[in-house]
Amino acid sequence: MAPEWQPEWVVTSDLAQSLIERYWPALAPVSPKELGAGWDNTVYLVNNSLVFRFPRRTIAVPLIETEVRLLPWLAPKLPLVIPNPVYAGSASDEYPFPFAGYSWIEGTTLTRSAASEGKRKAMAKPLAHFLRALHSVPSDEAGLHGASGDNLRRLDTASRRARTAKRLDGLVKAGLVKDRTAIDDLLDRLPVIERPATGTLVHGDLHSSQIIVNDRHELVGIVDWGDVHIGDPAVDFAAIHAIVPRQAHRDFFKAYGAVDPLIWEAARGRALWHTTAVLAQASDVSDVPGIVEAQSCLARLVES
């Protein structure tokens, strides 16, 4: 069976250039530089000032449409920079999906930053301030601007656990996970959220490749909002478990506020299966920085 991240449509640099110049002649000559290809989108830096995202799979179409509607309204409410969609292209004979262009956020992803554990500890408070602001956005207003519910059941432990077991089989065979015992033990004993909350605006896919840092490893922005939805904050708390060393979690709570212990530990389970999926995808596409980052996240997650 093909992996979930296999593209239905490959957007080459020539196709990206053609589409952008067709819709916005004033941007010509367009010089696209591929920044990466994730599960859902192929991303190009254009003329060193814009980022264009092109869906690779049909499932990503409503996600990018939500970004175009929601992000301009959401951006002023948050303490970190998020992408501002300034161009929106529609499906055509040349390319069957809508696509969008955003203002470039200067910096690099946490995945590619080689940030030390000390720098990661310092991220606890700014991440807490960011998530507190995001989670405080009125969900009814967010709904009017395009945010929907959790249609992908991101906290469905049973289905995610089964897929994680299969991925771990492959990762162990490839030598990318040396010993899966600690991961399996945690997944078996961590609490489960039987009825996820449905009233909080969340990023939905927060991890190292969505976090932009400057050359001092300070947080400057959060990108890739395709999974934004109204659901349970545990989905976002998972990133703190993976990214921030355990010794700095107290700093997170001081800045964010109290978090139900059950929700917090359940988020750790979400982080385990999400990071395993990230590692599997990085391995499949030979993304060495992605492999190294995901392995470091797994090490933090199983730390006692």
N, C-alpha and C positions, 0 to 999 in steps of 0.2 A: 504494500500500500504506500502511495506517495506521501511524503511528509506534509504536514499542514501548511508549511511555509513555501511549498513549491508554487511558483507563479503561474497564473493563468495567462498573463500577458507580460512580455518582457519589453520594457521601455528603454531603448538604446539612447545614447547621447544624440544621435542623428534624429531620432523620432522626437525627443524632447525639444531639440532646437527647432524642428519643423513646426511642432504644435505651438510653441511659445511665439515664434515669429508670425505665424498665421493669425493668432488671436490678438497679438499686441505688437504690431510692426514697429512701434516706437522703441522697443527694446532691442531691435536688431542693430548690429550683428550679435546674436545670442551665443555665448560661450559657456556651455554647460560642463560642469565637473561633477562626476558622481561622488556623492558623499557616503552612499551606502544603500543596501537593499535589505529591508527587514521582512517581517512576516507579511505585512500588508502593503507596503509602499516602496517604490524606488525613489530616491531623493537626490536631487541635483542642486549644486550651488551654481547660480546663474549670474554672470557678469560681476562676481565677487560681492554682490549686494542683496541677492534674493535667494530664497530656497523654494524650489518647486517640488511638490510631492505628487507622485503618480501612482494610483492604486495598481497593485499587482494581482489582486483577487477581487472577485465580485463582492465578497463579504465586506470589503473595505469601502465600498461606495457610500453607504449611508454614514459611515464614520467620518469621511472627509466632508460630507455635506453638513454634518453636525458641527464640525470645526468651523466651517465658514460662517455659520449662523451664530454660534455661541461665543467664540473666542474674542471678537471685538467688544462684546458686552462684558465678558468676564475679566479681561485683562486689567482694567483699572482697579479691580477689587483685590488684586493679589500683590504681595510684597516682592515677588520675583518676576522677571520678564517672561512672558509666554509669547508664542508666535502670533503675529498679526496678519491674517489673510488679506492681502491687498489685490490679488488677482484670482479669478475663478473661471476656469474653462469648462465647457460642457462636452458631452460625448459627441463623437462624429464618426464618419466613415473611416477616418485614419486611426482613431483610438476610441474604444467603446465606453470609456469611463470618464466621469468628471475629474478634474484635477485642480490644484490650487497653488498659488505662489504667496510666500510670506516674507516679511522682513527678516534679514539675516541677524541672528543673535551671535555676537562675537564670543568665541571661546571654544572649548572642546568638550566632548562628553566625558563623564566620570570614568567610563570604561577605558578610554584611551589616555587618561591623565596620569596614571601611575601614582595616584594620591596615596600617601602614607596612612597608617592607622591613626597617627596623631591628627592629620588633616581631616580624616573622616570623623573623628570625635568632635572636631570643631563644627562639623556640619549638622550636628544634632539640633542645635537651637534654631538656625535658619530654616531647616526643614520643618521643625515644629511650628514656627511662625507661619510658614507657607501653608501647611496642612490645616492649621487652625483657621486661617482666613478662608481657605477653599471650603472646608467643611462647614463654615458658618454662613456661606452664601445661601439665601433662601431657595429651597429646592423648587417651590412652586414658580418662582420667577425664572429659575434656570430651565424649567420645563417649557415655559413660554418661548424660550430662546433656542429650543431644539434638543435639550437633554432628555433622554428617555430612561427607562428602568434598566435593570441588569438582565438583558435578554440572553446573555451567554452563561448565566449561572456560575459566576466566577468563584463562588465559595461552595460549590457542589463537591464535597469531599469524596464521595463514592466514585464518581466518574474521573475526577482528577487523579485520585490515588491509583486507579487502575492504569491510566496512561503513564503515570510516573513510574510504576513498576516496570513497564515495558521499556521506557527510556533508560532507566537505570541498568537494565540488562545490556543494552547497547553501549552505554557509557563505560561500564565495567569491562566489557569485551574490548573496547577501544583503548583501555588504560587511562581514561580521563577521570574515572572515579576508582580509587584504589580499594576502598572498603566501604560498601554500602550499608553495613550493619547499623551504624549510628543514624543514618538517614531513615532507614526502615523502622528502627526502634522509635524514633521521634514521631514519625507519621502514624505509627500505631497507637501512641499514647497521648498525643496532643489532643486538646478538646476540639469538638466540632460545633460550629454554629448551625443549629438545626433550622432556624428561621432567620435568615439574614435580614438586617434592617433595610428599609426601603426609602429612607428620607434624607439621605446625605449626598450632596454633590461630591463626587470623587473623581480623581484622575483616571483610575481604573487599570493602568498598566505602568505604574511608576517603577522604574528600575534604573540601573546605572547608565544605560545608553540614552535615557530620556533627561538626564540631569547635566546641565551645562555649567562648567567651571572655568574660571580665568586662569592665568598662568601662575597665580598664587594658590590655586586649588580652592578658591572661594566660590560659593554658589552664585550664579548670575541668572540662570533661567531654567525653565522646565518645558520640554518640547514633546511632540507626538501625543496629541490629545484625542486621537481617534477613539479610544476606549472610555472617554469621559461619560459618566452616567450618574443617575440618582440611585444610590444603593447603600452598601454597608461600608463604613470607614475602615473596617479590617482589611479591605482590599488594598488600601493605601498604606496602612501600618506595616504590611508585609515588607515594604521597601526598607523601612527602618531596621527591621531585623537583619536584612541582608547586607545593608550598606554601612550601618553605623555600629561600631564595636559595642559590645554589651555594656562595657563600663560607662558609656556615655548615654545609655537609655534614660538614666535619671535626669540628665540635662534635658532630654527631649520632653519628659513629663512636666518638668518645671515650666517649660515654655508653652507646651500645648495644653496642659491641663490633665485632669484625671482621666484614665482609660480603664474600663472594666477589665480586670485580670483575665477573665475567660476570653474576651474578644482579643486581647493582646496576644495570648498564647495561641489562639486559633489562627491569628494572622501569621504566626511563625510557620504553621503548617502550609498556609497559602504560599509563603515565601519559598518553602522547600520545593513544592512541586513546580512553581513558576520558574525558579532558578534552574531546576533540572531541565525544563523545557528550553530555557535560554541557552544552556550549555549544549544541549543536543543540536539546536539550530546552528550555533556558532561552530560546532564541530563539523556539521554537514557542509557548511560553506567555507570552511578553513579560515575562520576569523580568529586569528591567534589572540589579539587583545581581548576579544569577547570570551574566549575560552579561559584565559588567565583570570579575568574579572569574575566570571561565574564560579570558577573553582574557589576563589577567595571568598565569595559570598557564601558558598556551601560550608566552608570552614567556619565562618562566623556563626552560621545557623546551627551547627551541631555542637558548638562550644557550650560546655556546661556552666 
